[in-house]
Amino acid sequence: MYKYVLLCVTILLLYSCERESNTYEVGNSLVSAQSKVVMIDTLTLKMSTIMKDSVITSGKSAMLVGNIKDNTFGKVTSASLFELTPSSYSLATTTNVVFDSIVMYLTNNDFYYGDTLKTFKMDVHPLENRIKLNNGYLYNNSYFKYSSTSIGSAEFLPRPNTDSSFVKIRLDQSYGLGIFNLLKSKDASSQEYFLNFYKGLALVPSSDNNAMLRFGINSSYQVQISKTTKEKVSNTVRLYYHTASVNGTEEVKYTLDINPSTSYSYNKIQSDFSGSELANLSPINPIEAKNLGNKTYLMAGIGVYTKVEIPYLKSLKSLYNNYKIISANLALSPVAGYYSKNFYNPSPLYYYLGDKKNNIASTFLQTDGTTEIQVSLSDESEFQNDYGYSLDMLSYVNNILSETSDSNYNVLIYPSSYLDVLSGKVVFGSQKNNTNPAKLKLYMLGY
């Protein structure tokens, strides 16, 4: 009796193993009459690095100033150009008033990138052309001329998020006196009139820098203006003047703030890939991952994206008469040697549906239908090989499979919102990368 029971159990276990083996890998025959869930992770991924011809850098309330130089991306330089708007087009009084000085205050309290142990240098130049929007926007390659003559300069050690995070730049007396006399004359009654004489300023970094700083327009910070005075200041140009003492009367001191415009401001970001890994990249010359050591690149502000295509995705339709994709996730990892706290791998990451010309066609949205999906970098593991991003591709896969004709849509991955100007950058491994391969994993119910 004992042997009979043992024989039955053995037969049952063998039958169970046979049922389990009905989950086939891609590449084998997947014909089965029974419903099952299969995991597919061998679909071909075609990855490449592309570059947009321009990136919107206006409307972000941010001045990005500096240089970055490395062997990966070459040299990236950003200057910030903006209009100035007086808080008032008249002085507090025009009786016995005397001009004192004009000072620019900048607060760097939320972002820095690169080598901040080295002295940072930048100059202030007056604009010679008025800033004009192009269909409501300004781009990284928008061009407005500024004077070759600096009216102020600064050298400082960046100290974000400290009492020393503000920068004080004394501007030329002649520049301030001109504004003072214009406002004193009472002729300046509007922004349009003011811009005829003072079109704005440009913050231009020294070529010696190897860091990028961001100064937030309209942001404010409590700073130590002098040994005895601490006050809250924002990014502004401040005019100082006073009433002269007459017959023993006490002089009165005044200030007038002239603020950078939020709408008419942008970051002029330029890149030079000479001698770098992206030496052959241009808007008309994308580079496949296989020609970049099985890597793809992306960097905000200069429009370098990672592009992902899944050319044989529709072949899944032939596996079953009826099917349902349960989940689809694309895992991307920074390549070993390209991840460090100094490399600033971006978090969050966004991804978009791109058309055949690599234009943004739509945004991947959460289930509420309005919020962009953002992916955080997972870097809590003890091992760097486990660092990475997981992109939910379920909606993309289902949309492609539901189409009756061949799709020209691809996935474009960017460090942050494609309108942003942050300097986040990352180098991903493609599917054939030896250390950090990209992986698309799908779970499919077939019946």
C-alpha positions in Angstrom: 0.0 0.0 0.0 2.9 2.4 0.9 4.5 1.7 -2.5 1.3 2.4 -4.3 0.8 5.8 -2.6 4.4 6.7 -3.4 3.9 5.8 -7.1 0.8 8.0 -7.3 2.6 11.0 -5.7 5.5 10.6 -8.1 3.2 10.5 -11.2 1.4 13.6 -9.9 4.7 15.5 -9.4 5.8 14.6 -12.9 2.6 15.9 -14.4 2.9 19.2 -12.4 6.4 19.6 -13.9 5.0 19.1 -17.4 2.4 21.8 -16.8 5.0 24.2 -15.5 7.1 23.7 -18.6 4.4 25.1 -20.8 5.7 28.6 -20.0 8.1 29.0 -23.0 10.8 31.6 -23.6 10.6 33.9 -26.7 12.4 32.2 -29.6 10.7 28.8 -29.0 7.3 27.8 -30.2 4.7 29.4 -28.1 1.7 27.4 -29.4 -0.4 26.2 -26.5 -4.0 25.4 -26.1 -4.1 26.4 -22.5 -4.1 29.8 -20.9 -0.9 30.9 -19.3 1.2 33.8 -18.3 4.6 34.1 -19.9 7.4 36.4 -19.2 9.2 37.9 -22.3 12.5 39.7 -21.9 14.2 39.1 -25.2 12.5 41.6 -27.5 15.0 43.7 -29.5 15.6 47.2 -28.3 17.0 49.7 -30.8 18.6 52.6 -28.8 20.3 55.7 -30.0 21.3 59.2 -28.9 19.6 62.1 -30.7 19.9 65.9 -30.4 17.2 68.5 -30.8 18.0 71.6 -32.8 16.6 73.8 -30.0 15.3 73.6 -26.4 12.9 76.0 -24.7 14.8 77.7 -21.9 12.4 80.6 -21.1 9.6 80.8 -18.5 11.4 78.7 -15.9 12.3 81.5 -13.4 15.9 80.4 -13.4 19.2 82.0 -14.4 21.7 79.2 -15.4 25.2 80.5 -15.5 28.5 78.6 -15.9 30.6 76.1 -17.8 31.0 72.3 -17.7 33.9 70.5 -19.3 34.4 66.7 -19.4 35.4 64.0 -21.9 31.8 62.7 -22.1 29.9 65.8 -23.3 32.7 68.1 -24.2 32.0 71.7 -23.2 28.7 73.2 -22.3 28.3 76.9 -21.5 25.3 78.9 -20.3 24.8 82.6 -20.1 21.5 84.1 -18.8 19.8 87.0 -20.5 16.9 89.0 -19.2 14.9 92.2 -19.3 14.8 94.5 -16.2 11.6 95.9 -14.9 11.6 98.8 -12.3 9.4 98.4 -9.3 8.5 102.0 -10.0 9.1 104.3 -12.9 9.7 107.3 -10.6 11.8 108.0 -7.6 10.4 108.4 -4.2 11.2 112.1 -4.4 13.1 114.3 -7.0 13.9 117.1 -4.6 17.6 117.3 -3.7 18.2 113.6 -4.5 21.7 112.3 -5.0 22.6 109.0 -6.7 24.8 106.6 -4.5 25.3 103.3 -6.2 23.7 100.4 -8.0 24.2 96.8 -7.0 23.0 93.4 -8.3 22.1 90.7 -5.8 21.8 87.1 -6.8 20.7 84.2 -4.6 22.0 80.7 -5.3 20.0 78.5 -2.9 18.8 75.5 -4.8 21.2 74.2 -7.4 24.8 73.8 -8.3 26.7 71.5 -10.5 30.4 70.7 -10.9 33.5 72.0 -9.1 32.4 74.4 -6.4 35.7 74.4 -4.6 37.1 76.6 -7.2 36.5 80.4 -7.5 33.5 81.1 -9.7 33.8 84.1 -12.1 31.2 85.9 -14.1 30.6 89.3 -15.7 27.5 91.5 -16.3 27.0 93.0 -19.7 24.2 95.3 -20.9 22.0 94.1 -23.7 22.1 95.9 -27.0 19.0 94.2 -28.5 15.6 93.9 -27.0 14.5 90.4 -26.2 11.6 89.2 -28.4 9.7 86.0 -28.0 9.4 83.4 -30.8 5.8 82.2 -30.7 5.8 82.8 -26.9 9.1 81.2 -26.1 12.8 81.7 -26.1 15.3 78.9 -26.9 18.8 77.9 -25.9 20.0 79.1 -29.3 18.0 82.4 -29.4 20.4 85.3 -30.1 20.3 88.8 -28.7 23.4 90.9 -28.8 25.0 92.2 -25.6 27.8 94.7 -25.2 31.4 93.3 -25.2 32.1 95.7 -22.3 31.4 94.4 -18.8 29.7 96.8 -16.3 30.3 94.5 -13.3 32.1 91.3 -12.3 32.1 88.8 -9.4 34.5 86.2 -8.1 33.3 84.0 -5.3 33.2 80.5 -3.9 29.7 79.0 -4.4 28.0 78.3 -1.1 24.4 77.2 -1.9 21.9 77.0 1.1 24.1 79.0 3.4 24.1 82.6 4.6 26.9 83.1 2.0 24.8 81.9 -0.9 24.1 85.3 -2.2 26.3 87.2 -4.7 26.7 91.0 -4.6 27.9 92.7 -7.8 28.6 96.4 -7.8 27.7 97.7 -11.2 29.4 100.7 -12.9 28.4 104.1 -11.5 27.7 105.4 -15.0 25.2 102.7 -15.7 23.4 103.3 -12.4 23.5 107.1 -12.8 21.9 106.8 -16.2 18.9 104.9 -14.8 18.7 107.3 -11.9 18.6 110.4 -14.2 16.0 108.7 -16.4 13.7 108.0 -13.5 14.3 111.4 -12.0 13.3 113.1 -15.3 9.8 111.6 -15.0 9.9 110.8 -18.7 9.9 107.1 -18.0 6.2 106.3 -17.4 6.1 102.7 -18.8 8.1 99.6 -19.4 8.1 100.3 -23.1 9.7 103.6 -22.6 12.2 102.3 -20.1 13.3 99.5 -22.6 14.2 102.1 -25.2 17.2 102.9 -23.0 17.9 99.9 -20.8 17.1 96.6 -22.7 18.3 94.2 -20.0 21.4 92.4 -18.8 23.4 89.3 -19.6 25.2 87.2 -16.9 28.2 85.7 -18.7 30.5 83.1 -17.1 34.3 83.1 -17.3 35.8 80.4 -19.4 37.9 79.4 -16.3 34.9 77.9 -14.5 34.0 74.3 -14.4 30.7 74.6 -12.6 27.1 75.6 -13.3 25.0 77.7 -10.9 21.3 78.5 -10.9 19.9 81.7 -9.5 16.2 81.7 -9.1 14.3 84.7 -10.5 11.8 85.8 -7.9 13.3 83.6 -5.2 14.4 85.3 -2.0 16.8 84.5 0.8 17.8 85.9 4.2 21.3 87.3 3.7 23.8 89.4 5.6 23.9 92.6 3.6 26.5 94.2 5.9 28.1 93.6 9.3 25.0 95.0 11.0 22.2 94.4 8.5 20.5 91.2 7.6 17.5 91.3 5.3 15.6 89.2 2.8 16.6 89.9 -0.8 15.7 88.4 -4.1 17.5 88.4 -7.4 17.4 92.1 -8.2 19.3 95.2 -9.3 19.0 97.7 -6.4 19.4 101.5 -6.9 20.6 103.4 -3.9 20.1 107.2 -3.5 19.4 109.8 -0.8 18.2 113.3 -0.3 21.0 115.8 0.3 21.1 117.6 3.6 19.8 121.2 3.3 20.1 123.7 6.1 20.7 121.1 8.7 18.0 118.7 7.6 18.7 115.0 8.0 19.4 113.1 4.8 17.0 110.3 3.9 18.2 107.1 2.2 16.1 105.3 -0.5 16.3 102.2 -2.6 14.5 101.2 -5.8 14.6 97.6 -7.1 14.8 96.8 -10.8 13.8 93.2 -11.2 14.7 90.6 -13.8 11.6 89.7 -15.9 10.2 86.2 -15.7 8.6 86.2 -19.1 11.5 87.9 -21.0 14.4 85.9 -19.8 16.1 82.8 -21.0 19.3 80.8 -20.8 21.6 80.8 -23.8 23.1 77.3 -23.6 25.8 76.3 -26.1 27.6 73.0 -26.5 30.9 72.0 -28.1 31.4 68.2 -28.4 34.9 68.5 -30.0 37.2 65.8 -28.6 34.4 64.2 -26.5 32.5 60.9 -26.8 29.7 62.7 -28.7 32.1 64.4 -31.2 29.9 63.3 -34.2 26.5 64.1 -32.6 24.4 66.9 -34.2 20.6 67.5 -34.8 21.0 66.0 -38.2 23.3 63.1 -37.2 21.9 60.8 -34.4 24.2 58.1 -33.2 23.2 54.5 -32.6 24.2 52.9 -29.3 26.4 50.3 -31.0 28.6 53.1 -32.3 29.0 54.6 -28.9 30.2 51.5 -27.1 26.7 50.2 -26.5 25.7 53.4 -24.6 23.2 56.2 -25.0 23.4 59.7 -23.6 21.1 62.5 -22.4 21.6 65.9 -21.0 19.1 68.7 -20.3 19.4 72.2 -21.6 21.2 71.2 -24.9 18.5 68.7 -26.1 20.4 65.4 -26.0 17.9 62.6 -25.6 18.0 58.8 -25.4 15.7 57.3 -28.0 14.2 53.8 -27.6 12.5 51.8 -30.4 11.0 48.3 -30.2 10.9 47.3 -33.8 9.5 43.8 -33.4 6.9 44.6 -30.8 3.9 43.7 -33.0 5.3 40.1 -33.4 3.7 39.4 -30.0 0.3 39.4 -31.7 1.1 36.2 -33.5 1.8 34.2 -30.3 -1.8 33.7 -29.3 -5.2 34.1 -30.8 -6.2 36.0 -27.7 -3.8 37.8 -25.4 -3.5 40.5 -22.7 -0.4 42.4 -21.7 -0.4 42.5 -17.9 2.7 44.6 -17.4 5.6 46.0 -19.4 8.6 47.7 -17.8 11.8 49.1 -19.3 14.8 49.1 -16.9 17.7 51.5 -17.7 20.9 51.8 -15.7 23.7 54.3 -15.6 26.8 52.7 -17.1 29.5 51.7 -14.6 32.0 54.6 -14.4 29.4 57.2 -15.3 27.6 57.2 -12.0 28.7 59.4 -9.1 27.4 62.2 -6.9 29.4 64.6 -9.1 27.9 63.3 -12.3 24.4 64.3 -11.1 22.3 61.5 -12.6 18.8 63.2 -12.8 15.9 62.4 -10.6 13.1 62.5 -11.6 13.3 61.4 -15.2 10.5 61.9 -17.7 9.8 60.1 -21.0 7.7 61.0 -24.0 6.1 59.6 -27.1 8.2 60.8 -30.1 7.2 60.9 -33.8 9.4 59.8 -36.7 11.0 63.2 -36.7 11.8 62.9 -33.0 9.4 65.6 -32.0 7.4 65.3 -28.8 4.0 63.9 -29.8 2.6 63.3 -26.3 3.5 62.8 -22.7 3.2 59.6 -20.7 0.5 60.3 -18.1 -0.5 58.7 -14.8 -3.9 57.0 -14.4 -5.5 60.4 -13.6 -4.9 61.4 -17.3 -3.3 64.7 -16.4 -0.1 64.2 -14.4 3.2 63.4 -16.2 4.8 60.2 -15.1 8.1 60.8 -13.5 10.6 58.1 -12.6 13.0 58.4 -9.7 16.5 57.0 -9.6 16.8 53.9 -7.5 20.3 54.1 -5.9 19.7 52.7 -2.4 21.3 49.4 -3.2 24.8 48.5 -1.9 25.7 47.6 -5.5 25.9 50.2 -8.3 24.7 47.6 -10.8 21.3 47.7 -9.1 21.0 51.5 -9.6 18.6 52.6 -12.3 15.2 53.7 -13.5 12.1 51.6 -14.2 9.8 53.0 -16.9 6.2 51.8 -17.1 5.7 51.0 -20.8 2.3 49.3 -20.5 0.3 52.0 -22.2 2.9 52.3 -25.0 2.9 48.6 -25.7 -0.9 48.3 -25.7 -1.2 51.3 -28.0 1.3 49.9 -30.5 -0.3 46.5 -30.4 -3.7 47.9 -31.0 -2.7 49.8 -34.2 -3.6 48.2 -37.5 -0.6 49.8 -39.4 3.1 50.1 -38.7 3.8 52.7 -36.0 6.3 55.5 -36.4 6.3 56.3 -32.7 9.2 55.9 -30.4 10.1 56.7 -26.8 12.2 59.7 -26.0 13.9 59.9 -22.6 15.1 63.2 -21.1 16.6 64.1 -17.7 13.5 66.2 -16.6 10.6 68.0 -18.2 11.8 68.7 -21.8 11.1 72.4 -21.0 13.6 72.4 -18.2 17.1 73.8 -18.0 18.7 71.7 -15.3 22.1 70.3 -16.1 21.3 66.7 -15.2 23.0 64.2 -17.4 23.3 60.4 -17.6 24.8 57.7 -19.8 22.7 54.5 -20.1 23.7 51.0 -21.1 21.9 49.7 -24.2 20.7 46.2 -24.5 24.1 44.8 -25.4 26.1 46.7 -22.8 28.3 44.3 -20.8 27.8 45.8 -17.3 24.5 47.7 -17.3 22.2 46.4 -20.1 18.8 47.8 -20.8 16.0 45.3 -20.3 12.4 45.3 -21.4 10.3 42.8 -19.4 6.7 42.0 -20.4 4.2 39.7 -18.7 1.6 38.4 -21.2 -1.5 36.3 -20.7 -2.2 34.1 -23.7 -5.3 31.9 -24.3 
